[in-house]
């Protein structure tokens, strides 16, 4: 084994555990040591957990007893975004509002991982309540990109992305509301998947936008992402939006694929060298016999605007319970109104307050028709438009983001930050599955930085994403 244990991909680590090249304890120690050593600079983790000796011993015993029949995730150290509940651990969503909240139960995805004897290295930093695209909005400091510590790792799952890219864990979980898995995956040069809405239970996730949120894998390879997604998928009686496995039948594509490219969306704002890498990736697919065709998605140009009405509306509703009375940071003043005002003023950061205010505004009696209902109408039209496009193509491809990771402070204007999501929000609005996979590197200030290619598939067609992404991965473009 030429790699250090913490540098292994999930499939490599699982193979090494079963062949007795390493033990579960050795794999844990390697990841844990790397996390402890690198975190002071990167701030990828808000908390690095101590070794759970019983869990490590149980995983080792299961591998020795079951061998190749043991789950692939048995004994694998994972990093978990700080808005996913782990029983007995703090889950703050990187906010002062929940700084002292300790989870009293496991999220469904955590329960599924525990059932397979996965291990948890720690909880990762994020934009507060998943609101942001840079992890600059954490109440507990920024996370730095392992490729260039002057730059952001993206967000809101920036801590998980940095943890994977820095080899401080084998894989990680993030959550995605408008691109929060895929955008940081692109910036950090890893694979990130936003599953079909309802494929993964939201039970035990601290909600941001309930009709948009999905937990998903952030990994070092496409096959790792497929394995981790399979482990956390499935119906859940605690989440009525989860969908049955029957949704995923007859969704694969045999032979060559037709890949649609919405050229009109790429006309403005895309950096020239990112466009060059994207064109090279498309050419790689053509060389393998796949067909690349233009598709028209005119409503997509309004997707970002619709998203930034729908999402804040759901934020306003979901965070209303965090008022210092029912939940969250509590400040006691002279009147009840002052209690509410002081608790929320101290507990929430600037971006969270901005979105709560915007969401409350678009839901107010004088403006709900003018804004929120029109945004939902645009969302319905966008869904229909994508469904129509998928009648003629198997996948839709765009760059994940318009540019590589940016330096801290470069997007202090909120609108500039929101534009980071221009290619990713449509998958959340439509509920479709999407993936970001590395497609090469571009240079900024003498540093080589990764950029990602983004595929969207019809509902339930994650296998198409993995097939296309694996072929790009095999080309070794990054």
C-alpha positions as CSV (number, residue, x, y, z in Angstrom):
1,X,0.0,0.0,0.0
2,X,1.7,3.2,-1.2
3,X,-0.8,5.7,0.1
4,X,-1.1,6.6,3.7
5,X,-4.3,5.1,5.2
6,X,-6.1,8.5,5.4
7,X,-5.3,9.2,1.7
8,X,-7.2,6.1,0.6
9,X,-10.5,6.3,-1.3
10,X,-13.4,4.5,0.3
11,X,-13.2,1.5,-2.0
12,X,-9.4,1.2,-1.4
13,X,-9.9,1.5,2.4
14,X,-12.6,-1.1,2.5
15,X,-10.4,-3.5,0.4
16,X,-7.4,-2.8,2.7
17,X,-9.4,-3.6,5.8
18,X,-10.7,-6.9,4.4
19,X,-7.3,-8.0,3.2
20,X,-5.8,-7.2,6.7
21,X,-3.4,-4.7,5.2
22,X,-4.6,-2.3,7.9
23,X,-6.9,-2.5,10.9
24,X,-9.9,-0.3,11.7
25,X,-7.8,1.2,14.5
26,X,-5.0,2.1,12.2
27,X,-7.3,3.7,9.7
28,X,-9.1,5.7,12.4
29,X,-5.8,6.8,13.9
30,X,-4.4,8.0,10.5
31,X,-7.5,10.1,9.8
32,X,-7.8,11.4,13.3
33,X,-4.1,12.4,13.4
34,X,-4.4,14.2,10.0
35,X,-7.6,16.0,11.2
36,X,-5.9,17.2,14.4
37,X,-2.7,18.3,12.6
38,X,-4.4,20.1,9.7
39,X,-7.5,21.6,11.4
40,X,-5.8,24.5,13.1
41,X,-5.0,25.9,9.7
42,X,-8.1,24.8,7.7
43,X,-10.8,25.0,10.4
44,X,-12.7,22.3,8.5
45,X,-14.0,20.8,11.7
46,X,-15.8,22.5,14.5
47,X,-15.2,19.5,16.7
48,X,-13.0,16.5,16.2
49,X,-14.4,13.5,18.2
50,X,-12.4,11.3,20.5
51,X,-12.0,7.7,19.5
52,X,-15.1,5.5,20.3
53,X,-13.2,2.4,21.3
54,X,-16.4,0.2,21.4
55,X,-17.4,1.3,17.9
56,X,-13.9,0.7,16.5
57,X,-13.7,-2.7,18.1
58,X,-17.2,-3.6,16.8
59,X,-16.3,-2.6,13.3
60,X,-13.1,-4.7,13.4
61,X,-15.0,-7.7,14.7
62,X,-17.7,-7.5,12.0
63,X,-15.0,-7.4,9.3
64,X,-13.3,-10.4,10.8
65,X,-16.5,-12.3,11.1
66,X,-18.2,-11.4,7.8
67,X,-15.2,-10.6,5.5
68,X,-16.3,-9.5,2.1
69,X,-19.9,-9.7,3.2
70,X,-19.4,-6.8,5.7
71,X,-20.9,-3.5,4.5
72,X,-18.4,-1.4,2.5
73,X,-18.7,1.4,5.1
74,X,-17.8,-0.8,8.0
75,X,-14.9,0.8,9.8
76,X,-14.7,3.8,7.5
77,X,-14.1,7.2,9.2
78,X,-16.5,9.9,7.9
79,X,-16.9,13.6,8.5
80,X,-20.4,14.9,9.1
81,X,-21.7,18.4,8.4
82,X,-22.7,20.3,11.6
83,X,-26.5,20.4,10.7
84,X,-26.9,16.6,10.8
85,X,-27.8,15.3,14.2
86,X,-25.6,12.7,16.0
87,X,-27.1,11.5,19.3
88,X,-25.2,13.0,22.2
89,X,-23.1,15.4,20.0
90,X,-23.4,19.1,19.5
91,X,-25.2,20.2,16.4
92,X,-24.9,23.9,16.1
93,X,-25.5,24.5,12.3
94,X,-22.4,26.8,12.8
95,X,-24.6,29.3,14.6
96,X,-24.5,31.0,18.0
97,X,-28.2,30.3,18.2
98,X,-27.6,26.6,18.6
99,X,-24.1,26.7,20.0
100,X,-25.1,24.7,23.1
101,X,-27.6,22.4,21.5
102,X,-26.8,18.7,22.0
103,X,-28.7,16.2,19.8
104,X,-31.0,13.8,21.6
105,X,-31.3,11.4,18.7
106,X,-29.6,10.3,15.4
107,X,-30.7,11.6,12.1
108,X,-31.9,8.8,9.9
109,X,-28.8,9.0,7.7
110,X,-26.6,8.7,10.8
111,X,-28.6,5.7,12.0
112,X,-28.2,4.0,8.6
113,X,-24.4,4.6,8.8
114,X,-24.2,3.3,12.4
115,X,-26.1,0.2,11.3
116,X,-23.2,-0.4,8.9
117,X,-20.6,0.3,11.6
118,X,-19.3,3.5,10.0
119,X,-17.2,5.8,12.3
120,X,-17.4,9.6,12.7
121,X,-14.3,11.7,12.8
122,X,-16.1,15.0,13.7
123,X,-18.6,17.7,12.7
124,X,-17.6,20.0,10.0
125,X,-17.9,23.8,9.6
126,X,-20.5,25.3,7.3
127,X,-22.2,28.6,6.5
128,X,-24.6,29.4,9.3
129,X,-27.8,27.3,8.8
130,X,-26.4,26.4,5.4
131,X,-26.9,30.0,4.1
132,X,-23.9,30.9,2.0
133,X,-21.5,29.7,-0.7
134,X,-18.2,30.2,0.9
135,X,-18.3,29.1,4.6
136,X,-17.5,32.7,5.5
137,X,-20.8,33.0,7.3
138,X,-20.0,30.5,10.0
139,X,-20.2,31.9,13.5
140,X,-17.0,30.0,14.4
141,X,-14.6,31.2,11.7
142,X,-13.9,30.6,8.1
143,X,-12.8,27.3,6.6
144,X,-9.9,27.5,4.2
145,X,-9.5,25.7,0.9
146,X,-6.7,23.0,1.1
147,X,-5.6,23.9,-2.5
148,X,-4.9,27.6,-1.5
149,X,-5.6,28.8,2.0
150,X,-6.2,32.3,0.8
151,X,-9.4,31.0,-0.9
152,X,-12.7,29.7,0.3
153,X,-13.6,26.0,0.0
154,X,-17.1,27.0,-1.2
155,X,-20.2,26.4,0.8
156,X,-22.3,25.8,2.6
157,X,-20.7,22.4,3.0
158,X,-17.2,23.9,2.8
159,X,-16.0,22.1,6.0
160,X,-16.9,18.7,4.6
161,X,-15.4,19.5,1.2
162,X,-12.1,20.7,2.8
163,X,-12.0,17.7,5.2
164,X,-12.2,15.2,2.2
165,X,-9.8,17.2,0.0
166,X,-7.3,17.4,2.8
167,X,-7.4,13.6,3.5
168,X,-8.6,14.1,7.1
169,X,-11.4,11.5,6.5
170,X,-12.3,8.9,3.9
171,X,-15.5,10.6,2.9
172,X,-18.1,13.0,4.2
173,X,-21.8,14.0,4.3
174,X,-23.0,17.4,3.3
175,X,-26.4,18.9,2.6
176,X,-27.5,20.7,-0.5
177,X,-30.3,23.3,-0.8
178,X,-29.1,25.2,-3.9
179,X,-25.7,23.8,-4.6
180,X,-24.2,23.5,-1.2
181,X,-22.6,20.0,-1.9
182,X,-21.8,20.5,-5.5
183,X,-20.2,24.0,-5.5
184,X,-17.7,23.3,-2.7
185,X,-17.0,19.9,-4.3
186,X,-16.0,21.8,-7.4
187,X,-13.9,24.3,-5.5
188,X,-12.1,21.5,-3.6
189,X,-11.6,19.1,-6.4
190,X,-13.8,16.2,-5.1
191,X,-17.1,14.5,-6.1
192,X,-20.4,15.8,-4.7
193,X,-23.9,14.5,-5.2
194,X,-27.3,16.1,-4.7
195,X,-29.7,13.1,-4.8
196,X,-33.3,13.1,-6.2
197,X,-35.5,15.0,-3.7
198,X,-36.9,12.3,-1.4
199,X,-34.3,9.7,-2.0
200,X,-32.5,10.5,1.3
201,X,-34.5,11.1,4.5
202,X,-34.4,14.7,5.9
203,X,-35.3,13.4,9.4
204,X,-32.7,14.8,11.8
205,X,-31.3,17.5,9.5
206,X,-31.6,21.0,10.7
207,X,-34.0,22.4,8.1
208,X,-33.2,25.4,5.9
209,X,-35.5,25.0,2.9
210,X,-37.7,21.9,3.4
211,X,-38.7,21.5,-0.3
212,X,-35.1,21.9,-1.4
213,X,-32.8,20.3,1.2
214,X,-31.1,16.9,0.6
215,X,-28.2,15.3,2.3
216,X,-25.6,13.7,0.1
217,X,-22.1,12.3,-0.3
218,X,-18.8,14.2,-0.7
219,X,-16.1,11.8,-1.7
220,X,-12.7,11.2,-3.4
221,X,-14.1,9.2,-6.3
222,X,-17.4,8.6,-8.2
223,X,-17.6,5.0,-7.0
224,X,-17.2,6.1,-3.4
225,X,-20.1,8.5,-3.9
226,X,-22.3,5.7,-5.3
227,X,-21.5,3.5,-2.3
228,X,-22.2,6.2,0.2
229,X,-25.4,7.4,-1.4
230,X,-26.7,3.8,-1.5
231,X,-25.9,3.5,2.2
232,X,-28.0,6.5,3.2
233,X,-30.9,6.2,0.7
234,X,-34.4,4.7,1.3
235,X,-37.8,5.4,2.6
236,X,-38.3,6.6,6.1
237,X,-41.6,6.6,8.1
238,X,-40.2,9.7,9.9
239,X,-40.0,11.7,6.6
240,X,-43.2,11.6,4.5
241,X,-41.3,13.1,1.5
242,X,-39.1,10.0,1.0
243,X,-39.9,8.0,-2.1
244,X,-39.9,4.3,-2.8
245,X,-37.2,2.3,-4.5
246,X,-39.6,1.7,-7.4
247,X,-38.8,5.3,-8.5
248,X,-35.3,4.1,-9.6
249,X,-36.3,1.3,-11.9
250,X,-35.7,1.5,-15.7
251,X,-33.7,4.7,-15.4
252,X,-30.3,3.4,-16.6
253,X,-29.1,4.0,-20.1
254,X,-27.6,1.2,-22.2
255,X,-24.8,2.1,-24.6
256,X,-24.0,5.7,-25.6
257,X,-25.7,8.7,-24.1
258,X,-27.1,12.0,-25.4
259,X,-25.8,14.9,-23.4
260,X,-27.7,18.1,-23.6
261,X,-25.9,21.5,-23.2
262,X,-27.9,24.7,-22.6
263,X,-25.6,27.0,-24.6
264,X,-27.6,30.1,-23.9
265,X,-26.9,29.8,-20.2
266,X,-23.2,29.7,-20.8
267,X,-23.0,33.0,-22.8
268,X,-22.3,35.4,-19.9
269,X,-20.3,35.3,-16.7
270,X,-18.4,32.1,-17.4
271,X,-14.6,32.4,-17.1
272,X,-12.8,31.7,-20.4
273,X,-10.5,29.0,-19.0
274,X,-13.4,27.3,-17.2
275,X,-15.3,27.3,-20.5
276,X,-12.2,25.8,-22.1
277,X,-12.1,22.9,-19.6
278,X,-15.8,22.3,-20.1
279,X,-15.4,22.1,-23.8
280,X,-12.5,19.7,-23.4
281,X,-14.7,17.5,-21.2
282,X,-17.5,17.5,-23.8
283,X,-14.9,16.6,-26.4
284,X,-13.8,13.7,-24.3
285,X,-17.4,12.4,-24.3
286,X,-17.7,12.8,-28.1
287,X,-14.4,10.8,-28.5
288,X,-16.1,7.9,-26.7
289,X,-19.1,8.0,-29.0
290,X,-21.6,9.9,-26.9
291,X,-23.7,12.6,-28.6
292,X,-23.5,16.2,-27.4
293,X,-26.5,18.3,-28.4
294,X,-27.8,21.7,-27.6
295,X,-31.0,22.0,-25.5
296,X,-33.2,25.0,-24.8
297,X,-34.1,25.7,-21.1
298,X,-35.3,29.4,-21.3
299,X,-36.8,29.4,-17.8
300,X,-33.5,28.5,-16.3
301,X,-32.4,32.1,-16.6
302,X,-35.1,32.9,-14.0
303,X,-34.2,30.0,-11.8
304,X,-31.8,31.9,-9.5
305,X,-34.4,34.6,-8.9
306,X,-37.1,32.1,-8.2
307,X,-34.8,30.2,-5.8
308,X,-34.0,33.4,-3.9
309,X,-37.7,33.9,-3.2
310,X,-38.7,30.3,-2.4
311,X,-35.7,29.5,-0.3
312,X,-35.8,32.6,2.1
313,X,-39.6,32.0,2.5
314,X,-38.9,28.5,3.8
315,X,-36.0,29.8,5.9
316,X,-38.3,32.3,7.5
317,X,-40.8,29.6,8.4
318,X,-38.2,27.0,9.5
319,X,-36.2,29.3,11.8
320,X,-39.3,30.9,13.4
321,X,-39.0,28.3,16.2
322,X,-35.5,29.6,17.1
323,X,-36.7,32.5,19.2
324,X,-35.1,32.0,22.6
325,X,-38.3,30.6,24.1
326,X,-38.9,27.4,22.3
327,X,-35.4,26.7,21.1
328,X,-32.0,28.4,20.8
329,X,-29.9,31.2,22.3
330,X,-32.0,33.0,25.0
331,X,-31.6,36.5,26.3
332,X,-33.8,37.9,29.0
333,X,-34.9,41.5,28.8
334,X,-37.7,43.5,30.4
335,X,-40.5,42.5,28.1
336,X,-41.4,39.4,26.0
337,X,-40.9,41.3,22.8
338,X,-37.5,42.5,23.9
339,X,-36.6,38.9,24.8
340,X,-37.4,37.8,21.3
341,X,-35.6,40.7,19.7
342,X,-32.4,40.3,21.8
343,X,-32.3,36.5,21.4
344,X,-32.6,36.5,17.7
345,X,-30.3,39.6,17.2
346,X,-27.5,37.9,19.2
347,X,-28.1,34.4,18.0
348,X,-28.3,34.9,14.2
349,X,-25.5,36.2,11.9
350,X,-26.0,38.9,9.3
351,X,-26.7,36.5,6.3
352,X,-29.3,34.5,8.3
353,X,-31.0,37.7,9.4
354,X,-31.0,38.9,5.8
355,X,-32.8,35.8,4.5
356,X,-35.3,35.7,7.3
357,X,-36.3,39.3,6.6
358,X,-36.5,38.6,2.9
359,X,-38.5,35.5,3.4
360,X,-40.9,37.2,5.8
361,X,-41.4,40.0,3.3
362,X,-42.3,37.7,0.3
363,X,-44.7,35.8,2.5
364,X,-46.5,38.9,3.9
365,X,-50.1,39.5,2.9
366,X,-49.3,42.4,0.6
367,X,-46.6,40.6,-1.4
368,X,-47.2,36.9,-1.4
369,X,-49.0,37.0,-4.7
370,X,-46.5,39.3,-6.3
371,X,-43.4,37.3,-5.3
372,X,-43.8,33.9,-3.6
373,X,-46.6,32.6,-5.7
374,X,-45.0,33.8,-9.0
375,X,-41.8,32.1,-7.9
376,X,-43.6,28.8,-7.3
377,X,-45.3,29.2,-10.7
378,X,-41.8,29.7,-12.3
379,X,-40.7,26.6,-10.4
380,X,-43.5,24.5,-11.9
381,X,-42.7,25.8,-15.4
382,X,-39.0,24.9,-14.9
383,X,-39.9,21.4,-13.8
384,X,-42.0,21.0,-17.0
385,X,-39.2,22.4,-19.1
386,X,-36.6,19.9,-17.7
387,X,-39.0,17.0,-18.1
388,X,-39.5,18.0,-21.7
389,X,-35.7,18.3,-22.3
390,X,-35.2,14.8,-20.8
391,X,-37.4,13.3,-23.5
392,X,-34.6,14.0,-25.9
393,X,-31.4,13.7,-23.8
394,X,-30.2,11.5,-21.0
395,X,-28.3,14.1,-19.1
396,X,-27.8,17.9,-19.0
397,X,-24.3,19.2,-18.6
398,X,-22.9,22.6,-17.5
399,X,-19.9,23.8,-15.5
400,X,-20.6,23.5,-11.8
401,X,-19.6,27.1,-11.2
402,X,-18.5,30.0,-13.4
403,X,-15.0,30.3,-11.8
404,X,-12.7,28.5,-9.5
405,X,-12.5,29.2,-5.7
406,X,-12.4,32.9,-4.9
407,X,-10.3,34.7,-2.3
408,X,-11.9,35.6,1.0
409,X,-13.9,38.8,0.9
410,X,-14.1,38.8,-2.9
411,X,-17.9,38.4,-2.8
412,X,-18.9,40.6,0.1
413,X,-21.8,41.8,-2.0
414,X,-24.6,39.4,-1.2
415,X,-25.8,39.3,-4.9
416,X,-22.4,38.4,-6.1
417,X,-22.4,35.5,-3.7
418,X,-25.8,34.4,-4.8
419,X,-24.7,34.3,-8.4
420,X,-22.3,31.4,-7.4
421,X,-25.5,29.2,-7.5
422,X,-26.5,30.1,-11.1
423,X,-25.9,26.6,-12.5
424,X,-26.8,24.5,-9.4
425,X,-30.1,25.8,-8.1
426,X,-32.3,24.3,-10.8
427,X,-31.6,20.8,-9.6
428,X,-33.1,21.8,-6.2
429,X,-36.0,23.6,-7.6
430,X,-36.9,20.7,-9.8
431,X,-36.0,17.9,-7.4
432,X,-33.7,16.3,-9.9
433,X,-30.4,14.5,-9.0
434,X,-27.1,16.2,-9.9
435,X,-23.4,15.6,-9.5
436,X,-20.2,17.6,-9.6
437,X,-17.1,15.8,-10.8
438,X,-13.6,17.3,-11.3
439,X,-13.0,18.3,-15.0
440,X,-9.6,19.8,-14.8
441,X,-7.7,22.8,-13.3
442,X,-7.2,26.4,-14.0
443,X,-4.6,28.8,-12.7
444,X,-5.1,31.8,-10.5
445,X,-2.3,33.8,-9.0
446,X,0.2,31.0,-9.7
447,X,-2.0,28.4,-8.0
448,X,-3.6,25.5,-9.9
449,X,-7.2,25.2,-8.8
450,X,-9.8,22.5,-9.5
451,X,-13.1,23.1,-11.4
452,X,-16.1,20.8,-11.8
453,X,-18.4,19.5,-14.4
454,X,-22.1,19.3,-13.4
455,X,-24.6,16.7,-14.7
456,X,-28.3,16.7,-14.0
457,X,-30.4,13.6,-14.6
458,X,-34.2,12.9,-14.6
459,X,-35.7,12.0,-11.2
460,X,-34.4,8.8,-9.9
461,X,-31.7,8.5,-12.5
462,X,-28.6,8.7,-10.3
463,X,-27.1,5.8,-12.1
464,X,-26.8,8.0,-15.2
465,X,-24.9,10.5,-13.2
466,X,-22.4,7.9,-11.9
467,X,-21.9,6.4,-15.4
468,X,-21.1,9.8,-17.0
469,X,-19.0,11.0,-14.1
470,X,-17.0,7.8,-13.9
471,X,-16.2,8.1,-17.6
472,X,-14.9,11.6,-17.1
473,X,-12.9,10.5,-14.1
474,X,-11.3,7.7,-16.2
475,X,-10.1,10.3,-18.6
476,X,-7.9,11.8,-15.9
477,X,-8.7,15.3,-16.9
478,X,-7.9,16.5,-13.4
